Amino acid sequence: MVWRLGRAMSTLALGAATAAALMAGAAQADTMTMNVAFKGASQRAVWQQVIDEFEKAHPGTDVKVSFIDEEAYKVQLPGWLTTVAPDIVNWHDGERMAYYAKRGLFEDLSGDWAKNGWDDMYASTKEASSYEGKQYAAPTVYYSWGMFYRKDLFQKAGIASEPATWDAFLEDCKKLKAAGITPIVVAGRDAWTLAGWFDYLDLRLNGNAFHQKLMAGDVPYTDPRVKKVYATWKQLLDNGYFIDNSLSYNLDAAQPFLFQGKAAMMLMGTFISAGFPANVKPEMGYFRFPIIDASVPTAEDGPVESLHIPSAAKNKAAAHAFLKFVETPAIGAQLAEGLGSLSANSKSPPPDDPISRIGFQILSTTRGGIAQFYDRDMTKEMADEGMKGMQEFVSDPTKIDQILAQLEQDRQRIYKK
């Protein structure tokens, strides 16, 4: 009797072990791995929430996610893509994406775009998600760039509405200066804030297609169209429309000019709006960078965060299913709120914050394309040289030709074109 009981128990144990092994094998077969860069608890929490919802909708798939601090992530990503790659990574659109696409390290997602309706929902970010006509990115969130301004200072200077055109903008700058108000504050010590001005003047004068060719190193810096950007910028400097000694201020030091009512406008991304003092926030408005040439399709700076499937991913079926799940209006809005950004999905409901709502409307309706920002659309070495040149230009605007000649030498050296 004892022998039979022991044998029965052994048989049950063996069966349980076999079942467990089979279940483990099944779990392994249906496991999807994902690496996520994040900053702060709220960003990690919203990604975990979305992953939990995906697992609930796909009970046969187990997501193994690794959360990595953003700065460490940047360093480690190349190693993952060339060795043991996860099935999903998050990254940036534009040149940052193209760098890996051209090396064959990101999966072609063109089929996902076609069959999942992304061409419509992500029309404004399709160009930034593409390399040589194919899409390698699934956009998630982005943020708007535009002109912040003090409503009360506009009123004081007799300005009745936000300027939509360059001529109106120049006229408003003239009125502000006459009223004893500095029209524009810029944090020139942080060279990237100057790059925002270059981006928008180039996008408005020459369009996004030209801008991207310049960013790719395909256009000489001695091209008359590049000089026109600097000549237009020079008008603002010559007229004294920027704060004095702008190269002395970083962003933290420059913002108080707005807060204290000493300057009326600042070109910046919407990410700064959360830091506005409570007593100032009601006075802050936000508008699209003015149109200079109505014949040029309106493009915007809107740095896009994105998801990618590494070419070496092992469970691509689950990865494609995850992207289809995430790239919807509802999940886009959910991620945007948790990541402190805007949904890249044009069908997502608009955000509650007034300034974010304006930024969302600007980005979701533009048809001239979305640029990723100067130092995201360009190789780092050239971007550094370009921004150094911008600081030299702001210091002495008469040196346009010398600065552009030096940048052209840099372009030829860096790109060897």
Rosetta blueprint (number, residue, H / E / L):
1 M L
2 V H
3 W H
4 R H
5 L H
6 G H
7 R H
8 A H
9 M H
10 S H
11 T H
12 L H
13 A H
14 L H
15 G H
16 A H
17 A H
18 T H
19 A H
20 A H
21 A H
22 L H
23 M H
24 A H
25 G H
26 A H
27 A H
28 Q H
29 A H
30 D L
31 T E
32 M E
33 T E
34 M E
35 N E
36 V E
37 A E
38 F E
39 K L
40 G L
41 A H
42 S H
43 Q H
44 R H
45 A H
46 V H
47 W H
48 Q H
49 Q H
50 V H
51 I H
52 D H
53 E H
54 F H
55 E H
56 K H
57 A H
58 H L
59 P L
60 G L
61 T L
62 D E
63 V E
64 K E
65 V E
66 S E
67 F E
68 I E
69 D E
70 E H
71 E H
72 A H
73 Y H
74 K H
75 V H
76 Q H
77 L H
78 P H
79 G H
80 W H
81 L H
82 T H
83 T L
84 V L
85 A L
86 P L
87 D L
88 I E
89 V E
90 N E
91 W E
92 H E
93 D L
94 G L
95 E H
96 R H
97 M H
98 A H
99 Y H
100 Y H
101 A H
102 K L
103 R L
104 G L
105 L L
106 F E
107 E L
108 D L
109 L L
110 S H
111 G H
112 D H
113 W H
114 A H
115 K H
116 N L
117 G L
118 W H
119 D H
120 D H
121 M H
122 Y L
123 A H
124 S H
125 T H
126 K L
127 E H
128 A H
129 S H
130 S E
131 Y E
132 E L
133 G L
134 K E
135 Q E
136 Y L
137 A L
138 A E
139 P E
140 T E
141 V E
142 Y E
143 Y L
144 S L
145 W E
146 G E
147 M E
148 F E
149 Y E
150 R E
151 K H
152 D H
153 L H
154 F H
155 Q H
156 K H
157 A L
158 G L
159 I L
160 A L
161 S L
162 E L
163 P L
164 A L
165 T E
166 W H
167 D H
168 A H
169 F H
170 L H
171 E H
172 D H
173 C H
174 K H
175 K H
176 L H
177 K H
178 A H
179 A L
180 G L
181 I L
182 T E
183 P E
184 I E
185 V L
186 V L
187 A L
188 G L
189 R L
190 D L
191 A H
192 W H
193 T H
194 L H
195 A H
196 G H
197 W H
198 F H
199 D H
200 Y H
201 L H
202 D H
203 L H
204 R H
205 L H
206 N H
207 G H
208 N H
209 A H
210 F H
211 H H
212 Q H
213 K H
214 L H
215 M H
216 A L
217 G L
218 D L
219 V L
220 P L
221 Y L
222 T L
223 D L
224 P H
225 R H
226 V H
227 K H
228 K H
229 V H
230 Y H
231 A H
232 T H
233 W H
234 K H
235 Q H
236 L H
237 L H
238 D H
239 N L
240 G L
241 Y L
242 F E
243 I L
244 D L
245 N L
246 S H
247 L H
248 S H
249 Y L
250 N L
251 L H
252 D H
253 A H
254 A H
255 Q H
256 P H
257 F H
258 L H
259 F H
260 Q L
261 G L
262 K L
263 A E
264 A E
265 M E
266 M E
267 L E
268 M E
269 G E
270 T H
271 F H
272 I H
273 S H
274 A H
275 G H
276 F L
277 P L
278 A L
279 N L
280 V L
281 K H
282 P H
283 E H
284 M E
285 G E
286 Y E
287 F E
288 R L
289 F L
290 P L
291 I E
292 I L
293 D L
294 A L
295 S L
296 V L
297 P L
298 T L
299 A L
300 E E
301 D E
302 G L
303 P L
304 V E
305 E E
306 S E
307 L E
308 H E
309 I L
310 P E
311 S L
312 A L
313 A L
314 K L
315 N L
316 K H
317 A H
318 A H
319 A H
320 H H
321 A H
322 F H
323 L H
324 K H
325 F H
326 V H
327 E L
328 T L
329 P H
330 A H
331 I H
332 G H
333 A H
334 Q H
335 L H
336 A H
337 E H
338 G H
339 L H
340 G L
341 S L
342 L E
343 S E
344 A L
345 N L
346 S L
347 K L
348 S L
349 P L
350 P L
351 P L
352 D L
353 D L
354 P H
355 I H
356 S H
357 R H
358 I H
359 G H
360 F H
361 Q H
362 I H
363 L H
364 S H
365 T H
366 T L
367 R L
368 G L
369 G L
370 I E
371 A E
372 Q L
373 F L
374 Y H
375 D H
376 R H
377 D H
378 M L
379 T L
380 K H
381 E H
382 M H
383 A H
384 D H
385 E H
386 G H
387 M H
388 K H
389 G H
390 M H
391 Q H
392 E H
393 F H
394 V H
395 S H
396 D L
397 P H
398 T H
399 K H
400 I H
401 D H
402 Q H
403 I H
404 L H
405 A H
406 Q H
407 L H
408 E H
409 Q H
410 D H
411 R H
412 Q H
413 R H
414 I H
415 Y H
416 K L
417 K L
